[in-house]
Amino acid sequence: MNSVPQITEASGIYTYDFNDEQIGIKVHRLHETSESLTAELDIYTTDPMIGEFIHSSRLNLLNINARTSISKQCASRRNHADWGAIVESVCVSTIRAHRKGQPLIEIGELPKNDQPKYQLYPVIVKDQPNLIFADGGTGKSYLATLFALLVQSGESRLGLEPTQGTVLYLDFETDKTEINDRMRALSSGLSLDGTQILYRRCYQPLADDIDALKALIEDHHKPDMIIIDSVMAACGGEPEKALAVGRYFMALRSMECTTLSIDHVQKNTENPSPFGSAYKRNIVRNMWHVRKFSEEGAPNMSLALFHKKVNSGGFFKPIGFTFNFSTGDDDVIFVDTIDVADVPELAKGLSQPQQVYVLLQKTGPLKVQEIADSTMIDAASVRTVLNRGKGSKFVELMDGKWGICRRD
């Protein structure tokens, strides 16, 4: 009779230790479809007479023939154990544990959650999937690195207030040298020298790589925030398919921490949205669109963040930053805040009511056509904006001009 195994589970990875038989089995990379539940089995021994390795393969845990085949393979290497019973026990136990899921709990009278709501106020909601999206070359990675530095250091800068935590950067696009150089330059400009984050260069779709990632994390402090740069590569090149996007976000969910996904923008659409499946917008809890303005040859760039989705609370007004790159021998990036409305190219990302309000706030009363000429919004739309906001935001004056309502 075989001994009863000692079973441990960590982040969806199951380990079975049959101590009397000196046999261990690791079950990982589980994937279930309507017809199968497949997993990789790494089977090994602590018996020095035959070495550590016995067998490794992927099999359908529900398939009787597959269980029999792997039992025969193992018996050919180490025949003193009842491999049929061992493999059967491992497969059945894993199936039950995997399908059991989380236990039922009663809610409604739980203690009030007094934990911070934001990982980085006001742009990143804590313990939720967050997403920023923009055109390629917009500076999304610079923003992500800036956010990583602030969260890791716990230091407030530029009107951003972090909840300190360990940051992991999953890089699907560049390499450690480029991210490291950005970090050093930004750290110097922000006076955060010495701040370090965890980094991993990634090659596989996140859903296929999640078990290996969890195994690596066991050797470090569990991250409080994970940055994924970028979603297109992390989905396996199929961001337009709901299945690929769903697997990506379920993999993120299994990490049980704050996540920030960096994504590209959908082309040729009236309203900016993340590239690919609409499922992205549905599943993320907090989302920002990034626009960039940079004059040709200038050693700086201006970025504006526009709040596009929030599931709890209200929308924040646009946030603007200017990244100033040093031109000397020392690589330093200085970051300052800007008013988005002060940069006409970025102000186009404001809603029409916001554009009209900001213009009138700066210039004073204007006629409809003057507003249209200044904002590049057609006159009919300007008139609609003014009439809808009449009495609350805008006031019609006797000379045909419009101004903003003054509040004492």
N, C-alpha and C positions, 0 to 999 in steps of 0.2 A: 504493500500500500504506500502511495506517495504521501509525503508530508503536506500539511496545509500551508499554502504559501503566505508569506507576508506581502501585503499589497499596499502600495503607495500610489497616490495620484497627485500630480502637480501640473496645473494648466493644461489638462487634457492629455497628459502623458502618463501611461500606466506602467508600473514596474512590479513584477512578480518575482519574489525570491523564495525558491524552494531550497531551504537551508540544508536539509538532510541529504539531498541529492546533489548539492553544490551546483545548482542550476538557477540562472536568472533569465528572465524574459522581459524585454522592454517593448511595449506596444505604443506606437505613435503614428502621427500623420493620418489620423482617422478621417475618412471621407464617406458620407452616406448619400446614396441615391435611392430612387424608388425600388431598385432591384438588388442593391448590394450595400454592404458596409465593409469597406476595405481599410486595411491598415498595414503598416510595416512592422514586422517582428524581428527584433534583434535578439538572438538566443546565444547565451554564453555560459561559461562555467568558471568556477574558481579552482577547479582541480588542476594542479600544475602538470599533471601527467599528459594532458592532451592540449594544453594551451587554453586561452580565453575563448576564442571564437568557435561556435558550433554551426550556426546557420543564420542567414539573413535573407528575407524575401518579403514581398508584398502579397497578401492574399485576401480573399473575400471571407470574412469571419463567418458568414452565413452558409458557406459552401462546404458540405460534408466531404466531398472528394478532395478539396483543397486542404482541409485539416488532416485527412489521412495521408496525403502526399508529403506534407511537411513533417509529420510524425515519422514516416519512414526515412526521410532525409536525416533527421536528428538521430534516430536509432543507429544509422550506419556510422555515426561518429562517436556515439556514446550509448551503448545498448543496455546498461544496467537499470535504466529507469523505464517506467511505463509511460512512454511518450504519447500514446493515444490519449490516456487520461489527463496528462499534463496539458497538452494542446487544447483538448476539449474544455478543460477547466478555465484556461486562460481566455479562450474565445467567448465562452458563455458569460464569464464574469465581466469581460470588457463590454460585450453587447448590452448587458443589463445596466452597467454603470453609465455607459454613454447615453442610453435612452432614458435613464432616470431623470437626468437634468437636475435643476435646482429644486429644493423642497418648497412646499407651499408655506406661506407665512401669512399672518393676519396683519393688515395695515389699517391705519385710521387713528390709532392711539399710540403710535410710536413716538418716542421723544422728538421734539423739534430739532431739525438739523441746524446746528450752529456753525457748521464748517463754512469756510469762505466759498462764495458762489463763483468767483472768478479765479482762474489760474493766472491770468494777466488782465486786469481791469483796464479798459472795457472791451478788449478785443477777443479774449479766449475764455470761454466758459469752462469751469472746472469739471472734470470727470465726464465730459460729453464730447461727441465728435464735432469738431470745428473745421471750417474750410475757408481758404482764401483762394480766389481765382483771378486770372488775368491773362493777357496775351503773353506769348513767349518774349523773353528779353525785357520784361517790365520791371524786374527787380524783386520778384517774389522771394527768391532765396535770400536776398539781403534782409528783407523783412523777417523771414523765418529765423535767420541767424540772430538778428537783433532781439527777437522775442525769446529765443533760447537763452541768450546771455542774461537777460533780465530775470527770467524765471530761475535759472540756475544760481545766480548771485543773490536773488532776493532783494535787489536794490531797485528802488523806484527812479525812473528817469522819464523825461519827455511826456509827463502826464500819464504814464503807464505804471500801474501799481501791481506788482507780482505777489503771488503766494509762492514762497520759495519751494523748489522741488528739484529732483534729479531729472535731467532732460536726456532723451535718447534721440539722435538724429539718424533716420534711415534714408540713405542717399541712393537713389536709383538713377541719378543723372550725371553727377560729377565725380570727384574723388576726395580723399581725405586732405590732400594738399590744398585744394581750392577752398574747401570749407574752413580748414584751419587758418589759412591766410586771411579770410574774411573775419573770422573770429578775433584774431590778433589785432587787426586793424580797427575793428569796431570796439574791442575791449579798450584799446589805447585811447580812442576818441571819447569813450564814455567813462574813462577812469575806472575800469573794471578789470584791470590787468590780473592775470592768474586764474581767471574763470575757465573751467574746463567742463565739457559735456561728454557723454558717451556717444560714440559714432559707429556706424556699421555701413559698409558698402554692400549694396544688395544687387542681386542678379535675377532672382526668381520672383514670380508673382507672390505677393505677400501671403495670400491664402495657402499657397503650397509651401511656404517657408516658415509659417508661424510656429510650428513645433520646434524647429531648430533655433528660432529666435528666443523662444521661451526657455529652452535649455541653456542658452548663453546667458540669459538674464539671471538665472539661478546663481551664477557666480558673482553677480554684482547686486547693488541695491536696486530693487524694483523701481523702474522709472515712474515718475509722477506725471510726466508729459512726454509723448512721442510725436515727433515731427516726421511726416512722410513726404519726400520730395522726389518724384511727384506721383499723383494718382494714376496718370495714364500708364506709366511703366509698372507701377505696383499692381495694377489690375491685369497685367499680362498682355497689354496691347489691345484690350477689348473693352474700353470704357463706354462704348455705345451699347453694350449688352447688359441688361438688368442682372443677369445671372452672375457675370464677372464682377459687377459693382457690388452686388449683394454679398458675394463671398468675401470681397475686400473689407466691407464694413463689418461683417460678422467676425472676421479675423481681428479687426481692431477692437471690437466689443469684448472679445475674449481676454484682452489685455487689462481690462478693468482700470483704466486711467484716462487722463485727459489726452486727446489726440488733436493734432493740427495737420490737416491734409492740404497740400499745395497742388493746385489744379490749373489747367488751361481753360480758356474761354471758348464758348460756342461761337463759331463764326456766322456772320450774315444773319444775325437776329436783332430785332428792334430792342429787346430788353436783354442786357448781358446776363448770361447764365453759364454754369460750368459745362465743359465739353462732355458730350455723350449722353448717357441715359438720364432721364428726368428723375430717376430713383435717387440720384445723389442729393438733389435739392430736397427730396422728401425725407431722407433719413438723417441728414445733418441737422444739428440743433442750433447752429449759429454760423452765419456765412457772411463774408465780406468780398466785395469786388474791388480790385486794385487798378488804378489808372496811373500812367507815368507821363511826365513831361521833362524833356531834357533838350536844351539847345545844342546844336551840333558843335562838337569840339569843347564844350564846357565841362569842367571837372566836377560836375554835380548832377544830381537828378532829383526831381520832386515826385513824390508818390502820394496818392490820395486813396484812402480806404472808404468805401461806401457800404453801409450796413444793408444787406439784402434779405436776411432772414434771422429771426430770433423766435424761440419757442417759449421763452419765459421772460416777461418784462417787455419794455418798450425798445424802440429803435434808437440808436445813438446817432448823433450828427456826424457828418464826415470828419475824418481825422487825416491830417496832412503832415508829412515829414520831408525834409530835404537832406539828402546824403551828399556830403562834401568830401571829395577824395583829395588827399594831399598830393602835391606835385613834387615834393622834395624826395630825399633819400629814404626818409622814414615813411613806412606805409601806415597811414592813419586815416580813419574815416570818421569825420565829425557829423553828428546827426542833430538837426534842429527841428522844431515844430513849425508848421506854417498854417496859415488860414487858407483852406482850399479855395475859398471864394476870391482870394487875391491872385490866383493863377488862372487866367481865362481858359487855358487849355484843359485844366483840371476841373474848373467850374462847370464844364459841359456835362460832367457826370452827375451834377446835382439834378434833382427833379425840377420840372418846369416851375412849380410854385417857389421852390427854393431859389432858382436863378433869378426870377422876377423880384422876389423880396430882397435878395442881396443887392441887386442892381439899384433898386429904388432907395435902399438904405445908404448907398454910397453917393448917388447922384442927386437925390431929391426927386420931386415929382416929374413925370415924363408922360407924353402921350403914347397911345397904344403902338403906333408905328415906330416911334423912337425906341420903345422897349423891344419891339420885334427886331429892329435893326441892330441893337446892341447885343441881344442874346442869341440871334439867329433862330429864334422860335417864330413860326409864322403868326401873322397878326390875329387870325381867328383863334388860334390856341391861346395867345396872350390874353385876348378878350375873355375867353372861357375861364382861364386861371384867375383873372381879376374879379370876375363876377362871382365865382364860387367862393372866393376869399373875402368878398366885400363885407365890411363891417367887423370882421375878425382879424384879418391881416392887412387888407387894402381899403383905401378910401378914395372915392371919386370926387375930384375937385371941380369947381365951376368952370374952369377954362379948358375942360376936356382932358386934363391931366389926371394921373393917378399917383397917389402916394401911399405910404404905409401908415397903419394905425399907430399912434403914439400911446404908450402906456406909462402913466405916472407911477 
